[in-house]
Amino acid sequence: MKYPLPDYSLHGNITDLYIDLEWNRKQKIFLFGYAYSIKTFIPLYGYKLNIKYIKEMLAPVTGNIYFYGPDIAMTEKNFDISIRKKYTCINLLTAFKRIDPSFTSYKLCELEKYYDIPRSVKKYKNNIWTIYSDWFKPEFRKMIIQYNKEDVLNLIRIKKTILNQNNITRSKLLAIMKDTIKKI
C-alpha cells in the first residue's frame, strides 16, 4: 500500500496520525479511517483491514496518535498489536475534558455543532449501531465511508480549534495527558 506523504506544514518533520474506527456490537472493526493531516484520509476495510496495512499506516508516525474514545484499545485488541508501547497515544476525549471542563457534552457531534464544523452525513450520530447493518448494503457504503472520513477530519479541526483557543502547545498537551500516556 502506498500512503500519501504526510503534511509536515504544522509541526516541522513530525508526523501525527488521527484515527477513527467503526465496529459492530461484538467489537469487530469493519472500517478503519485514518489521516496524517486534513489533506489525507485513507479508509481501510475489506481485504485491506489487516495487520499488514495497520503496520504500514503506523510506519511514518514520528509524532502522536490522536483518537477519540476507545479506538486504540480496540485496534490493539482486534489486531493483536501493542501500539501504546511504541507510540504516544492521546485520547482527545480525555484531553478536551481536561482542557475545557465547561462543555455539557463531549460527544464529537456536539463539539462539531459548537464550533460550527460542517458534516454532510449525520444519519449515524443518533444510532451508531445501524451503521453495521447498513455497511452490507451497497447503496450505503460510500455514505458510511464519508461519515468515517468526516469523523477523522473533524477530529483534526476540533483539536486544532480547542488547542489554539486555550493556548495549548504540543508540549503542554503532553504534560496535560502525561498520566494517560503509556509509552515504555
Protein Blocks (a to p, Z undefined) as FASTA:
>chain_A
ZZddddfklnojaccddddddddfkopafbdcddfbfkbccddehjllcfklmmmmmmmp
mbdcddehjklmmmmmmnopafklmpccddfklmmmmmmmmbfbfcfklmmmmnopacfb
lklmmmmmlmmmmmmpmklmmmmmmmmmmmmmmmmmmmmmmmmmnopafklmmmmmmmmp
ccZZ
